[in-house]
Amino acid sequence: MKTSRSASAVVAVLAVTSLLATVLQTLTIPLVPKLPALLDTSPTNASWVVTITLLTGAITTPVSGRLGDLYGKRRVLLLIMGAVITGTVISACTSSLWPMVIGRALQGVAAGVIPLALGLVRDQLPPERVGGAMALMSATLGLGGAGGIPLAGVVAENFDWHLLFVGSAGLGLLCTIWLAVAVSESPGHARGHFDVTGTIGLTVGLTLLLLPIVNGAQWGWGNTRTIGSGAMAILVLLGWARHQLRIDAPLVDLRVTARRPVLMANLATIATGFAIFAMFFVFPQLLQAPRSTGYGFGQSLVESGLVLVPNGLVALLLTPLAARTIRRYGPRMAMIAAAVLIGAGYLHVLLRTDSVADIIFASALIGAGAGISTAATAKLISDSVPMTETASANGVNALMRSMGSATGAALLTVILAHATLHVGPASLPSEAGLRTAFLVGIGAAVTSLICVALIPPARASVSPVPHASPLGDGDGDGGGGGEVATLPVDLAGK
């Protein structure tokens, strides 16, 4: 068992590495309007700079989890960081489309960091610190998503945009060295071999599925490519599922994934991912819209990005509360509370958008819900599967979050494209379109709440948090049903 100080070092490096992985996902958002000019290409081709990261991230999450379970989570994590650094260097050295697409594809592999990091937390920390560590890591994920946009905006507006990738490559190298020094390999690996056929099937199926979701608005929802890709995706994924059920060592153990707690948690994650993405997609458009629209605030890219920073900060600051909530009431009740917070955030912004403070308050509520949801979901899934399946199970859950985000992008694009107003030469979303988007966010939160409600309650009661320490230091039950002790993490090792 690791000492308190070495365990704190493990949590710190995994949290920082996960933070970098989420920043990479939002790194190019401020550049989207400028990409055609920067890369001397058409808007359609430039969209691949964003799309390819989503595709490789969605594919990598379950694959990295399975590889980690088979061959060692630390080893696979270091290999992923090597690929990410390589891709970031490629992006930093080019102003051409296809090298940039290749670089961004390799950066998308960073999504595989998250399930591996969560698996390492469970493997290497004392049971009483696992929940707190997961809550802290979940909060850093939210902080990375919220903080990456204004940070990238500042760099893009004031410096050479290539510096975004130069800095990311340097941080990636530092994280890799820190990982190699601070993290040891987890004991015990899953038996079996890596399912190459299943990996190819999943890659083809997800590619065919995500392409029409991401590009449907551009292609046309009734277009042959859109319909054909969707139909082929269903056929390929059905064949992939049949293959997974027939072999002894599948890429994704669908029998484990089909367990009711895991299945409902994954369905709730799709809805939650949808709701969280809706905030990042819609709120900046509301903030950046000119005041002449009657609803906008006329903010710059950097200003609107800064408004969303409290979203991540609240998730980080609420880490102790998230851990205590999971510890006292179990991950299922924490997930219910998270869905309520996310829905409340959208309800507030639906009813009141008189000032920027209203947007900040709504985004903070959504951020609080997102942080609690991610930590509680990871805890529930980790407690519901064998230890050797932890990384792959969390990888599937991360895939569900990516699918929710991609679906959110497609649906919200359609909603806002069909509800526009014109301000000079610009075509902007109408206030009615934005309100519809907020209603969709509420609907996603309600969907998540229903899915969580269908998770069977824990059979064993959870011992209360002792009152001797404000952070809680009691023993917990390490039994099933998601009810194990979960305490906040003290990075100082105290």
C-alpha positions as CSV (number, residue, x, y, z in Angstrom):
1,M,0.0,0.0,0.0
2,K,1.3,3.4,-0.9
3,T,2.1,6.0,1.8
4,S,-0.1,9.0,2.2
5,R,2.4,11.3,0.5
6,S,3.1,9.1,-2.5
7,A,-0.6,8.5,-2.9
8,S,-1.1,12.3,-3.0
9,A,1.6,12.5,-5.7
10,V,-0.2,9.9,-7.7
11,V,-3.5,11.8,-7.5
12,A,-1.8,15.1,-8.3
13,V,-0.1,13.9,-11.5
14,L,-3.2,12.0,-12.7
15,A,-5.4,15.1,-12.1
16,V,-3.0,17.4,-13.9
17,T,-2.6,15.0,-16.8
18,S,-6.4,14.6,-17.1
19,L,-6.7,18.4,-17.0
20,L,-4.3,18.7,-20.0
21,A,-6.3,16.0,-21.8
22,T,-9.5,18.1,-21.5
23,V,-7.8,21.3,-22.4
24,L,-6.6,19.7,-25.7
25,Q,-10.3,18.9,-26.5
26,T,-11.2,22.6,-26.5
27,L,-7.9,24.0,-27.7
28,T,-9.1,24.8,-31.3
29,I,-12.6,26.2,-30.4
30,P,-11.4,29.8,-30.5
31,L,-9.8,29.2,-33.9
32,V,-12.8,27.7,-35.6
33,P,-13.9,30.9,-37.5
34,K,-10.3,31.5,-38.6
35,L,-9.3,28.0,-39.6
36,P,-10.2,28.2,-43.3
37,A,-7.9,31.2,-43.7
38,L,-5.1,29.9,-41.4
39,L,-5.0,26.6,-43.2
40,D,-5.8,27.9,-46.7
41,T,-8.8,25.6,-47.2
42,S,-12.5,25.5,-47.3
43,P,-14.8,25.7,-44.2
44,T,-15.9,22.1,-44.9
45,N,-12.4,20.7,-44.9
46,A,-11.4,22.9,-41.9
47,S,-14.1,21.3,-39.9
48,W,-12.1,18.1,-39.8
49,V,-9.6,19.8,-37.4
50,V,-12.4,19.6,-34.8
51,T,-14.2,16.5,-36.0
52,I,-11.2,14.2,-36.1
53,T,-10.4,14.8,-32.5
54,L,-13.9,13.8,-31.5
55,L,-13.7,10.6,-33.6
56,T,-10.3,9.5,-32.3
57,G,-11.3,10.4,-28.7
58,A,-14.5,8.3,-28.9
59,I,-12.6,5.3,-30.3
60,T,-9.7,5.6,-28.0
61,T,-11.6,5.6,-24.7
62,P,-12.7,1.9,-24.6
63,V,-9.6,0.7,-26.5
64,S,-7.2,2.4,-24.0
65,G,-9.2,1.0,-21.1
66,R,-9.0,-2.6,-22.4
67,L,-5.3,-2.3,-23.2
68,G,-4.7,-0.9,-19.7
69,D,-6.5,-3.8,-18.1
70,L,-4.5,-6.3,-20.2
71,Y,-1.0,-4.8,-20.3
72,G,-0.8,-2.3,-17.5
73,K,-2.5,1.1,-17.1
74,R,0.7,3.0,-16.5
75,R,2.4,1.6,-19.5
76,V,-0.5,2.4,-21.8
77,L,-0.9,5.8,-20.3
78,L,2.7,6.6,-21.1
79,L,2.2,5.4,-24.7
80,I,-0.8,7.6,-25.1
81,M,1.1,10.6,-23.8
82,G,3.8,9.9,-26.3
83,A,1.2,9.9,-29.1
84,V,-0.3,13.1,-27.8
85,I,3.0,14.9,-27.7
86,T,3.8,13.7,-31.2
87,G,0.5,15.0,-32.5
88,T,0.9,18.3,-30.8
89,V,4.4,18.8,-32.2
90,I,3.0,18.1,-35.7
91,S,0.3,20.7,-35.2
92,A,2.8,23.2,-33.9
93,C,4.9,22.8,-37.0
94,T,2.3,23.1,-39.8
95,S,0.0,25.5,-41.5
96,S,-1.4,22.9,-43.9
97,L,-4.7,21.1,-43.5
98,W,-3.9,17.4,-43.6
99,P,-0.8,17.5,-41.3
100,M,-3.0,19.5,-38.9
101,V,-5.7,16.9,-39.1
102,I,-3.2,14.1,-38.4
103,G,-1.8,16.1,-35.5
104,R,-5.3,16.7,-34.1
105,A,-6.2,13.0,-34.5
106,L,-3.2,12.1,-32.3
107,Q,-4.2,14.7,-29.8
108,G,-7.7,13.2,-29.6
109,V,-6.1,10.0,-28.3
110,A,-5.7,12.1,-25.0
111,A,-9.3,11.1,-24.2
112,G,-7.9,7.7,-23.3
113,V,-6.1,9.2,-20.4
114,I,-9.3,9.6,-18.3
115,P,-10.4,5.9,-18.0
116,L,-6.8,4.9,-17.3
117,A,-6.4,7.6,-14.7
118,L,-9.6,6.6,-12.9
119,G,-8.5,2.9,-13.0
120,L,-5.1,3.8,-11.5
121,V,-6.8,5.7,-8.7
122,R,-8.8,2.7,-7.7
123,D,-5.9,0.3,-8.0
124,Q,-3.3,2.3,-6.1
125,L,-5.0,4.4,-3.4
126,P,-6.3,3.2,0.0
127,P,-10.1,2.5,-0.2
128,E,-10.9,5.5,2.0
129,R,-9.3,7.9,-0.4
130,V,-10.7,6.6,-3.7
131,G,-13.9,8.6,-3.8
132,G,-12.2,11.9,-2.9
133,A,-9.6,11.3,-5.6
134,M,-12.2,10.6,-8.2
135,A,-14.1,13.7,-7.1
136,L,-11.0,15.9,-7.5
137,M,-10.1,14.4,-10.9
138,S,-13.7,15.0,-12.0
139,A,-13.5,18.6,-10.9
140,T,-10.3,19.1,-12.9
141,L,-12.0,17.7,-16.0
142,G,-14.6,20.4,-15.7
143,L,-12.0,23.1,-15.0
144,G,-10.1,22.0,-18.1
145,G,-13.1,22.2,-20.3
146,A,-14.2,25.6,-19.0
147,G,-10.7,27.1,-18.7
148,G,-9.3,25.9,-22.0
149,I,-11.5,28.1,-24.1
150,P,-10.6,31.6,-22.7
151,L,-6.9,30.5,-22.4
152,A,-6.8,29.5,-26.0
153,G,-8.7,32.7,-26.9
154,V,-6.2,34.9,-25.2
155,V,-3.3,33.2,-27.0
156,A,-5.1,33.2,-30.4
157,E,-6.0,36.9,-30.2
158,N,-2.6,38.1,-29.0
159,F,0.1,35.7,-30.3
160,D,0.9,33.3,-33.1
161,W,-1.7,30.6,-32.9
162,H,1.0,27.9,-33.2
163,L,2.0,28.7,-29.6
164,L,-1.2,26.9,-28.5
165,F,0.4,23.7,-29.6
166,V,4.0,24.5,-28.6
167,G,2.8,25.2,-25.0
168,S,0.7,22.0,-25.0
169,A,3.6,19.9,-26.2
170,G,5.8,21.2,-23.4
171,L,3.1,20.6,-20.8
172,G,2.6,17.1,-22.2
173,L,6.3,16.3,-21.9
174,L,6.4,17.5,-18.3
175,C,3.3,15.4,-17.4
176,T,4.9,12.3,-19.0
177,I,8.1,12.7,-17.0
178,W,6.1,13.2,-13.8
179,L,3.9,10.2,-14.6
180,A,7.0,8.0,-15.1
181,V,8.5,9.1,-11.8
182,A,5.4,9.2,-9.5
183,V,3.1,6.4,-10.7
184,S,4.0,2.7,-10.5
185,E,2.3,-0.1,-12.4
186,S,-0.9,-1.5,-11.0
187,P,-0.9,-5.0,-9.6
188,G,-2.9,-7.6,-11.5
189,H,-3.9,-7.7,-15.1
190,A,-6.9,-9.1,-16.9
191,R,-6.4,-12.4,-18.6
192,G,-6.9,-12.9,-22.3
193,H,-5.7,-11.2,-25.5
194,F,-6.4,-7.9,-27.2
195,D,-9.4,-8.1,-29.6
196,V,-8.1,-6.7,-32.8
197,T,-11.2,-7.6,-34.8
198,G,-13.4,-5.9,-32.2
199,T,-11.2,-2.8,-32.3
200,I,-11.5,-2.6,-36.0
201,G,-15.3,-3.1,-35.8
202,L,-15.7,-0.5,-33.1
203,T,-13.6,2.0,-35.1
204,V,-15.6,1.5,-38.3
205,G,-18.9,1.6,-36.5
206,L,-18.2,4.7,-34.4
207,T,-16.8,6.5,-37.4
208,L,-19.9,5.8,-39.5
209,L,-22.1,6.8,-36.5
210,L,-20.3,10.0,-35.6
211,L,-19.8,11.2,-39.1
212,P,-23.5,11.9,-39.8
213,I,-24.0,13.2,-36.2
214,V,-21.3,15.7,-36.6
215,N,-21.8,16.6,-40.3
216,G,-25.5,15.9,-40.7
217,A,-26.4,19.6,-40.7
218,Q,-23.8,20.3,-43.4
219,W,-24.6,17.3,-45.6
220,G,-28.4,17.5,-45.0
221,W,-30.3,15.2,-42.8
222,G,-32.1,13.6,-45.7
223,N,-28.9,13.2,-47.8
224,T,-27.9,9.8,-49.0
225,R,-24.6,10.1,-47.2
226,T,-26.2,10.9,-43.9
227,I,-28.8,8.1,-44.0
228,G,-26.4,5.6,-45.5
229,S,-23.7,6.2,-42.9
230,G,-26.3,5.9,-40.1
231,A,-27.7,2.6,-41.5
232,M,-24.2,1.2,-42.0
233,A,-23.2,2.2,-38.5
234,I,-26.1,0.3,-37.0
235,L,-25.3,-2.9,-39.0
236,V,-21.6,-2.7,-38.2
237,L,-22.2,-2.1,-34.5
238,L,-24.7,-4.9,-34.3
239,G,-22.2,-7.2,-35.9
240,W,-19.5,-5.9,-33.5
241,A,-21.8,-6.6,-30.5
242,R,-22.4,-10.1,-31.6
243,H,-18.7,-10.7,-32.0
244,Q,-18.1,-9.3,-28.5
245,L,-20.6,-11.7,-27.0
246,R,-19.1,-14.8,-28.8
247,I,-15.4,-14.5,-27.8
248,D,-13.8,-15.2,-24.5
249,A,-11.7,-12.0,-24.3
250,P,-13.8,-9.2,-25.8
251,L,-12.7,-5.6,-26.2
252,V,-15.8,-4.6,-24.2
253,D,-17.4,-7.1,-21.9
254,L,-21.0,-6.4,-22.9
255,R,-22.3,-8.7,-20.2
256,V,-20.7,-6.5,-17.6
257,T,-21.8,-3.4,-19.3
258,A,-25.4,-4.8,-19.5
259,R,-25.6,-5.0,-15.7
260,R,-28.4,-2.7,-14.7
261,P,-26.3,-0.3,-12.6
262,V,-23.7,0.1,-15.3
263,L,-26.2,0.2,-18.1
264,M,-28.3,2.9,-16.4
265,A,-25.2,4.9,-15.4
266,N,-24.0,4.8,-19.0
267,L,-27.4,6.0,-20.4
268,A,-27.4,8.8,-17.8
269,T,-23.9,9.7,-18.9
270,I,-25.1,10.2,-22.5
271,A,-27.8,12.6,-21.3
272,T,-25.4,14.4,-18.9
273,G,-22.7,14.7,-21.6
274,F,-25.4,16.2,-23.9
275,A,-26.5,18.7,-21.2
276,I,-22.9,19.8,-20.4
277,F,-22.0,20.3,-24.0
278,A,-25.1,22.4,-24.6
279,M,-23.8,24.9,-22.1
280,F,-20.4,25.3,-23.8
281,F,-22.2,25.5,-27.2
282,V,-25.0,27.9,-26.4
283,F,-23.9,30.2,-23.6
284,P,-21.0,31.7,-25.6
285,Q,-23.4,32.5,-28.5
286,L,-25.7,34.2,-26.0
287,L,-22.9,36.2,-24.5
288,Q,-21.2,37.2,-27.8
289,A,-24.5,38.2,-29.6
290,P,-24.7,42.0,-30.2
291,R,-26.9,44.0,-27.8
292,S,-28.9,45.0,-30.8
293,T,-30.4,41.5,-30.9
294,G,-32.3,42.4,-27.7
295,Y,-30.9,39.5,-25.8
296,G,-27.1,39.5,-26.3
297,F,-24.3,41.0,-24.2
298,G,-21.9,41.9,-27.0
299,Q,-18.9,40.3,-25.3
300,S,-15.6,39.3,-27.0
301,L,-14.4,35.7,-27.3
302,V,-12.1,36.0,-24.3
303,E,-14.8,37.8,-22.2
304,S,-17.4,35.1,-22.9
305,G,-14.9,32.4,-22.2
306,L,-14.0,33.9,-18.8
307,V,-17.7,33.9,-17.9
308,L,-17.6,30.1,-18.1
309,V,-14.5,29.7,-15.9
310,P,-16.6,29.6,-12.7
311,N,-18.3,26.5,-14.2
312,G,-15.0,24.6,-13.7
313,L,-13.9,26.4,-10.5
314,V,-17.2,25.5,-8.7
315,A,-16.6,21.9,-9.6
316,L,-13.1,22.0,-8.2
317,L,-14.1,23.9,-5.0
318,L,-17.0,21.5,-4.4
319,T,-14.6,18.4,-4.5
320,P,-14.8,17.9,-0.7
321,L,-18.6,18.2,-0.7
322,A,-18.9,15.8,-3.7
323,A,-16.7,13.3,-1.8
324,R,-18.7,13.6,1.4
325,T,-22.0,13.3,-0.5
326,I,-20.8,10.1,-2.2
327,R,-19.4,8.8,1.1
328,R,-22.6,9.5,3.1
329,Y,-25.4,8.8,0.6
330,G,-23.7,6.6,-2.0
331,P,-23.0,7.4,-5.7
332,R,-26.6,6.8,-6.8
333,M,-28.0,9.6,-4.6
334,A,-25.1,11.9,-5.6
335,M,-26.0,11.3,-9.3
336,I,-29.6,12.3,-8.6
337,A,-28.4,15.5,-6.9
338,A,-26.2,16.2,-9.9
339,A,-29.0,15.9,-12.4
340,V,-31.2,18.2,-10.3
341,L,-28.4,20.8,-10.2
342,I,-27.9,20.7,-14.0
343,G,-31.6,21.0,-14.6
344,A,-31.8,23.9,-12.2
345,G,-29.0,25.7,-14.1
346,Y,-30.9,25.5,-17.3
347,L,-34.2,26.4,-15.7
348,H,-32.6,29.5,-14.2
349,V,-31.2,30.7,-17.5
350,L,-34.5,29.9,-19.2
351,L,-36.4,32.1,-16.8
352,R,-33.9,34.9,-16.3
353,T,-31.1,36.3,-18.5
354,D,-31.1,39.9,-17.5
355,S,-27.4,40.1,-16.7
356,V,-24.1,38.3,-17.1
357,A,-24.4,37.4,-13.5
358,D,-27.4,35.2,-14.4
359,I,-25.3,33.3,-16.9
360,I,-22.5,32.9,-14.4
361,F,-24.9,31.6,-11.8
362,A,-26.5,29.1,-14.3
363,S,-23.1,27.9,-15.5
364,A,-21.9,27.4,-11.9
365,L,-24.9,25.3,-11.1
366,I,-24.3,23.2,-14.2
367,G,-20.6,22.9,-13.3
368,A,-21.4,21.7,-9.8
369,G,-23.7,19.1,-11.2
370,A,-21.2,18.0,-13.8
371,G,-18.4,17.6,-11.3
372,I,-20.6,15.6,-8.9
373,S,-22.0,13.5,-11.7
374,T,-18.6,12.5,-13.1
375,A,-17.2,11.5,-9.8
376,A,-20.3,9.6,-8.7
377,T,-20.6,7.8,-12.0
378,A,-17.0,6.7,-12.0
379,K,-17.4,5.5,-8.4
380,L,-20.6,3.6,-9.1
381,I,-19.2,1.9,-12.2
382,S,-15.9,1.0,-10.5
383,D,-17.8,-0.6,-7.6
384,S,-20.0,-2.5,-10.0
385,V,-17.3,-4.3,-12.0
386,P,-14.3,-6.5,-11.2
387,M,-11.1,-4.7,-10.6
388,T,-9.5,-6.1,-13.7
389,E,-12.4,-4.5,-15.8
390,T,-12.2,-1.1,-14.1
391,A,-10.4,0.8,-16.9
392,S,-12.4,-0.7,-19.7
393,A,-15.7,-0.1,-18.0
394,N,-14.7,3.5,-17.3
395,G,-13.6,3.7,-20.9
396,V,-17.0,2.7,-22.1
397,N,-18.5,5.4,-19.8
398,A,-16.2,8.0,-21.3
399,L,-17.3,6.9,-24.7
400,M,-20.9,7.5,-23.7
401,R,-20.0,11.0,-22.6
402,S,-18.4,11.6,-26.0
403,M,-21.5,10.3,-27.8
404,G,-23.7,12.6,-25.7
405,S,-21.5,15.6,-26.6
406,A,-21.6,14.7,-30.3
407,T,-25.3,14.2,-30.3
408,G,-25.7,17.5,-28.5
409,A,-23.6,19.3,-31.2
410,A,-25.8,17.9,-34.0
411,L,-29.2,18.6,-32.4
412,L,-28.3,22.1,-31.2
413,T,-26.8,23.0,-34.6
414,V,-30.1,22.1,-36.2
415,I,-32.2,23.9,-33.6
416,L,-30.2,27.2,-33.9
417,A,-29.9,26.9,-37.7
418,H,-33.7,26.9,-38.0
419,A,-34.2,29.8,-35.6
420,T,-32.1,32.8,-36.8
421,L,-32.2,36.5,-37.1
422,H,-30.1,38.8,-39.2
423,V,-28.0,41.6,-37.8
424,G,-26.4,43.4,-40.7
425,P,-24.6,40.7,-42.8
426,A,-24.4,38.3,-39.8
427,S,-26.9,35.5,-39.2
428,L,-27.3,34.8,-35.5
429,P,-29.5,32.5,-33.4
430,S,-32.8,34.0,-32.3
431,E,-33.8,34.3,-28.7
432,A,-36.5,31.7,-29.4
433,G,-33.9,29.3,-30.7
434,L,-31.7,29.8,-27.6
435,R,-34.7,29.2,-25.3
436,T,-35.5,26.0,-27.2
437,A,-31.9,25.0,-26.6
438,F,-32.3,25.7,-22.8
439,L,-35.4,23.5,-22.8
440,V,-33.5,20.7,-24.5
441,G,-30.8,21.0,-21.7
442,I,-33.6,20.7,-19.1
443,G,-34.9,17.6,-21.0
444,A,-31.4,16.0,-21.0
445,A,-31.1,16.6,-17.2
446,V,-34.5,15.0,-16.7
447,T,-33.5,12.1,-18.8
448,S,-30.4,11.6,-16.8
449,L,-32.5,11.8,-13.6
450,I,-34.9,9.1,-14.8
451,C,-32.0,6.8,-15.8
452,V,-30.3,7.2,-12.4
453,A,-33.7,6.5,-10.6
454,L,-33.8,3.1,-12.4
455,I,-30.5,2.1,-10.8
456,P,-31.2,-0.3,-7.9
457,P,-30.6,1.3,-4.5
458,A,-27.7,-0.1,-2.5
459,R,-28.6,-3.0,-0.3
460,A,-26.3,-2.1,2.5
461,S,-26.5,1.1,4.5
462,V,-23.7,3.5,4.4
463,S,-22.0,4.4,7.7
464,P,-22.2,8.1,8.5
465,V,-19.2,10.4,8.2
466,P,-17.5,10.8,11.5
467,H,-17.6,14.3,13.0
468,A,-14.1,14.2,14.4
469,S,-12.7,15.8,11.2
470,P,-14.3,18.3,8.9
471,L,-12.9,16.3,6.0
472,G,-14.0,12.9,7.3
473,D,-11.6,10.2,8.3
474,G,-13.8,7.3,9.2
475,D,-13.6,3.8,7.9
476,G,-16.1,2.8,5.2
477,D,-17.6,-0.3,3.9
478,G,-15.8,-1.6,0.9
479,G,-18.7,-3.8,-0.2
480,G,-20.7,-3.8,-3.4
481,G,-23.5,-1.7,-4.7
482,G,-21.3,1.4,-5.0
483,E,-21.1,2.0,-1.2
484,V,-17.5,2.3,-0.4
485,A,-15.8,4.9,1.7
486,T,-15.0,8.0,-0.3
487,L,-13.0,10.9,1.3
488,P,-11.6,14.1,0.0
489,V,-8.0,14.0,-1.1
490,D,-5.4,16.1,0.7
491,L,-2.7,16.8,-1.9
492,A,-0.3,17.8,0.9
493,G,-0.4,14.3,2.1
494,K,-1.7,15.1,5.6
